[in-house]
């Protein structure tokens, strides 16, 4: 059994040793190779990584800064042959059995598995003991509103990666959402409700920034305006062309998403789609605004 853990690093010297220690301590560490793409760090990140080469199977790629989404996608696209793949952030802490539990879940017949987590602060103190309270309702339309989990919580089988690479998927708003969408198109997802890692929220983490409402709004609009190439409507179009086992209902939603700018009817269909009812109000509001202003 070969397991590839894919990590992108950037100026991570403060928390990286704790994460690497947790990978060394995985119950099935003998089956793991950690592939790290450093995204042009200016601090001691690379030196820290190299100091772990005698503790765990590790491969490092020192490359130029391209940002987290492209950095992870670059890793996924490299010739890394494994039976299972997991994404890993540089500042979290994995429980010793995280990898093992996710692989066991995949072996129940799932193409992708995800697990719950706890939220910790910069000092490692637990702030939220269980991030997701209710088991997520996962579907392709719901993923077009918001992701159901973080990329660092998922594991997926070789066939998912091969399908994505062989079909030359090009529209990548974020690496994890694409992997999850195509996992659904060729199989199904499994969920582990027990938290299996500590997700760190700190001052350098986007989730933790305490910007004003207007700053957040300005940043959000900038992101929408600058994501046209990798828009969700383009994701929908590519998924329609290359998805393997899409239901008639999924195809109907994706067709409307791919062509929403062409008619009010498509916009209303997406906004009022029954399959997204009951989702988080903030996510739904953002979703509807983007559709209304042709930023989806």
VOGUTI-239694 format. One record per atom (N, C-alpha, C, O): x, z, y. Coordinates in steps of 0.05 Angstrom, whole numbers, plus 5000, padded with zeros to 4 digits. Each point is the difference from the previous one (the first is absolute). Layout:
N
XZY...
//
This chain:
296
501750004976498350005024501850005025501750175003497849635015501549985024498150045024498049875003502750325015498450065023501649955025502250105003496749745016501449955025498550155022497749955005503850225009499050135024501149865024502549985003495849925014500849845023499850165025497850095007504449955007500050165024501349855023502149884997496650135027501249905024500850235017498550195004504049805007500950225017500849905028500849775003498850415016500949945027500550275015498150155005504449905002500750245014498650254988498750155014501649884960498550214986501750244992499250154982503149895031501850214990498850285000500950174984497149895032499050275002498550094975500450224990498049604999498350084977500849864974499150084978502549715023500649834977501250164976499249954978502650245027501250154977497850144983500250014976497850105037497850144985498549804983499250064978500349705033498649804984501749904977499049984977503549975028501749914978500450214979500149944976500050315032500250224980497550004982500150054976497649905037497550004984499949764981498750024979502649765027500149774982502050064977499449934977502850205029501850094979498650194981500649994976497650175034498750204983497549904985498650164989500849585012497749894985500450044970502249984990495650094997500150064971500949764983501150044978498649725032500949774985502149845017500049765000501850395013502049885017501949814985501149825013499250224961501849824985498949714999501549814995495950165009498749744999499849875028499149775002501850375018499649925028502649885012502250094996497449695019502049905018498849995028497849895004503650235015499150015028501349775015502449995002495949835008501049785016499450065030497750025007504450005009499650085028501049775018502349914998495950015019500849805021500250155026498050095011504549945000500350135025499549805023501249795000497050285018499049825020501750025026498950025022503849984975501750015023500450275013500050025024500250194960500250275011502650035017502049884994497850295026502250065018501250284995502050075012496750094971501050274995501450014973501349814992498650424995501550044975498349934975500750084978497149785026498249944977501549864977499750094977501949715029501349854978502150174986500249994975501250185039501950184988498650204981501050064978496750045030498450184984499249864974500250114978498849655025499149844976502349974981499750044976502649875034502349954983501050254985501249984979498350255033500950254987498350074976500750184985497149685011498250064977500549804977498650024980503249805022500549804979500850124974499549884979501750365021500850134975497850184989500350124978497449915037497950184991497649854988498550114984501249645024497749844990500749705002501749935016497149914966500549715002499049905027497650045007504149845008499449945028501349745009502449954994496149885019501049755012499250005029497750055007504349895010499450005029500649735012502049874993496250045024500349755015500250075030498250125011504049815001500450065029499449755016501549804999496250205014499149765013499150055029500150235009499049565005499350025028497250115003498349984982501150135041497550125006497849795002500149815016497850234968497649835001497450155002497949885001502350394998497550165000499250074972500849864981497550355016499350104973498549804982500749984977497349885034498549824983501749784988499949954976501749925041501749794990502350114983500949864981500050385025502150124984499150054972501549944980496250185017498950054973499449734986500549984976498549835039499349744987502649864991500049874979502150165037502649884992500950124974501049864982498650405014500850144975498349894977501149954979496350035026498249914979500749724991499649924977501549925042500549724994502849964987500549784990501150425010502749974987499749994970497950074989504249834998499949974971500550274987502150054989495850115012500150274988498150004976497550015004503549994972498349984976499550284989501950144994495649935004499250264990497349984987498549805003500850404982497350014987497950125020497749934999503350245019498250145019501550025027502450015001496049995020501150015028498550215015497650044998504050115019498850205018501349975028502449955001496050085020501150015027500750295007498750184990503349865027500950275006500850015030501649845008497350355006500850055028502550185001500550144980500949865042502650145001499750305006501950154997495749935012499850285010498050174985499450235009499649684969498150164984501650164979502449994999496150164985501250144977498249974976497650075001503449814978498449954976500150244981502150124996495649944992499950204979501649894976500149754997501050414986501749914978498549804981501249834988496250215009498549834981498549775013498349884987502250065038498549795014500249734986498049874994504550055001500449744987498849994972498649814993501950404992498950014972497049985000498949854984499750315033497150005000498949735008498049914989503249965031499049745008500449794978498349834996504050184990500549814978497950054978499049814988500550445006498050064979497349895008498549914983500850115043497549895009499949704997498049884991504149985016500249714997499649934970498849794994502350374989499949944971497250034988499549944977498750175039497250014992498649735004497649974992503849835019498949745003499649915028498649805005502550345014499749935029502349825009502250024990497249815029502149835012501450155022502449955006496250245006501250175022498950284998497650044994504050165011499150285000501050135026502149935010496350255000500750155024499450294996498350084983503050095033499650294997499550135027500749895021498150344978499550175024502750125009502049994986497950135038502450135010499250245017497650035007504350135000499750225020501549925025501849844999497450265024501349945025501850235008499150235000503449715006501950215009501049925028499949775009501150435005501149965027503049964999501249974978500150025045502949955002501650214986502349954992496650295005501450224987499450034971501050184986497349635004499350014971497750194994499450044977499350065044497750184996497549844994499549805014498950284967497549864993497950045021499350235006499749565005497950015021497349934988497950115008502049704973497649934986500749984970501749844993496950324991500850014972499149764983501149954979496949915032499049774985499049795020497950055013503549734990499349815021497349864995498449985019501149944957497549864994498250194984500750094979496949965032498250204988498349874978499950104978498949675028498349874981501549764988501449865015498250084960501349774988499349745015497649965006504449885001499449765016498449794986500349954976497949925039498549774990501549755008500049925024501349964957501949785006498649734994499049964978501149865042499049734996501449825020501250105020498849644976501349815018498850025028501550025019495849974985498950025027500850275014500649995024499450234962500750255012502950015008500750135020501049734966502849995007500549845026502050035013496049794993500249855025499250175024500549925023498350314972499450195022502450195003500950045023500050074955502350185001501150044972498549984981504150075017501150064974499050264989499250185015500849854958498950244988502250214995499450234993503149695010502250184994502649905013500049775010502150394990502649915011501549854979499650034976502249805034501749844981501750184983500649934977500250305034501850184985498650154977501250164986496149805012498650144979499449824976498850094980502049665021499149814979502349924981502350025006496849904970501849884980498549764989497550004998503949794995498749764990501749874978502450044999496249804985501349884977501549755008499649885021502150034961501749765004498349765006500849835016497050154971498349765003499049975028499649775010499950455004499149985028502249885018499549815015502950304982502249895016500549714994500349835018499750104956500549724992497949815011500649785009496950314991497849845010500449945030499749785009501050435006500449975029502349825006499849835018502550214968502349845005499649714991500749815014498250154962499649734989498149845017500249755001497950385012498049865016500949985030498549905017503950204988501249975027498150095022499449865019499650394978498250125020501650035026502150125001496849775021501449995025498850185022501450085019496049974980498750155021500250304994498650114983503250035031500750284994499750185024501950045015495750064991499750195022501550264994501350115017498449984958501550234990500549964970498249904986504150195004500749954972498050134981499449884979499850365027498350154981497249894997498949984978499949935045497249904998499949744984498149954986504049895016500149754985500350064970498649874984503150315009500450074972497450114989499249934977499450245038497550124990497849784997498649994980501249835040498049794999500449824975498149934986504449995010500449824977499950144973499549884980501150385021499550164975497150004993499349974976499050055044497149994995499149734990498149974984503249825026499249734993500749934972498949814988503050345000500849934972499450244981500549974976498550255034499550234983498450215014498149945015502650314981498650225014501950235006502350004991496850195024501750225009499150264988497750054995504350125000499550274990500850215021501849955016496950284984500450205020500650274987498750084981503450055029500750274991499350195023501349995021496850194975499150175021501950225007499950115023501849974958501950225005502249905019501249794995499450365026502349925017502650014985500750194986500849595015502549974986502549975018502249964990497350065036502349995018499250125027497650035006504450045010499650105027500549795020502349905002495750035013500249795021500650135026498450165011504049775000500950145024499049875025500349765004498550405014499249915026501750155021500150255000501449605016501950125019500149855026498549805003503350285015500049895027500749705000499449865019502050044961500849724999498049834984500349764998497750374992498049874983497749905018499050155016500249604980497849895017497550174998498650035020500850084956497650154997500050255017497950105009504550014997500250255013500249985030499850215014500649554997500349985029497550085015497849914993502650255027497750105015499749855026500150125022499449624976499749845024497250045012498250094986501649855040497450015012498249794989500949814987496550225019498049804990500749725010499949814985500850175041500649745011502549874989500249764997501850424998502549904987499449894972500949784993497550374992499349914973498449745001500449824984497750165035498449765003501749765007499749784989502250265030501849795008501749904976500349764996500850434989501649934976498449864980500949804988496650295007498349884980499349715008500249824983499150135042499449735009502449824998499849774993502650345014502449844998500549924971500749774994498950424987500349934972498149794991500749824985496850205024498049804992500849725010499949804985500950195041500749745012502549884987500349755000501550414990502549904989500049984970502149984987495650045001499849984971498449754991499050004977500749805040498449774994501049854976498449904983504350085014501149854977499350144974499449874980500750395020499450164976497450155003499750234992498349645020497450125004498650034973500649864981497450315019498450044975498449754993499449954977499849905044498649754994501849804985499149864982503550145025501949834986500550114972500449854981499750415017500250134973497749914982500449944977497250075035497649924985500249714990499349944978501649885040500249724992502049964977499449864981502950285021502049974979499150124974500549904978498150335024498950134976497949834986499949994976498549875040498049814989501449784984499049924979503349995031501449784987501550094976500349854980500850395020501950084980499150244983501350064979496650085029499050224983499249914973499049784997501350384983499649914972497250054990498749814991500350435011497450074989498250125021499450245000499649605019498350095022497149974992499249804988499250415018497249984994498649825021501249945021496449984973498449845019499650155026500049885022499650384976499650175024502650015017499949995024502350044962502650015015500549735014500949995023498549794963500549745011498249965025500949885019496750214980498149985022501150155025500049895022501050354973501150165022502649865011500349985024501549944958502549885009499549745015501549945019496549904973499449755014499150065028500749865019497650344984499150085027502350105017500249945024501650224964502350115014501949785009501150015022499349794960501849785007499049825022501549885014495850124989498849815019498350155021498249885012502450374993498350165018499949905028498150055015504049814994500149905028498149765004499449935023499849954956498549755002497050045004498649815008500450434986497150045004499350305004501350174989496649875026499050275004498950114974500250244994498849584989498950084974502150134983499450214987503049685012502150124985500850275011500550194984499649845042500750255012498050224993500750224993496749715009497950194994500150074970499550234993501149584990500250054972502250214995499650194984502749785028502250184996499450285012500550204987498349815037499550255013497850164985500250254998497949614990497850144987500250004969498150064986504349875004500349984971499450274987501250205007497149794973499050254988502350154984499850244997502249614994502150124984501950185016501650144988498149865038501850175016498550245013501250155015496349874979498450225011501150274991500950044977499150155041500950274994503050055003501050224995500549575013502850045004500650155025498250055016504350034989500850155023499149865026500449765003498350405015498949885024502049875018499549795012502950344991502049895017501149734989500449825016499950174958501049754988497949785003500749775005496850304991497949805003499849915029499549765005500850425014499949925028502249805007499649805013502850264977502349835005499549724987500549795012498550224964499449754985498049835015500449765002497550365008497949855014501049895026499349785008502350385007501149905026501849764995499949815016501850214964501849784995498549744993500849785009497150254976498449764993498649895025500049765005498950425011498649915025501849855019499249815012503350294991501949875019501949814987502049925012497349984964501749804986502850094995501949855003498550404990502650124995500350094971501850164994496549754988499950104973501849824982500250054976
//
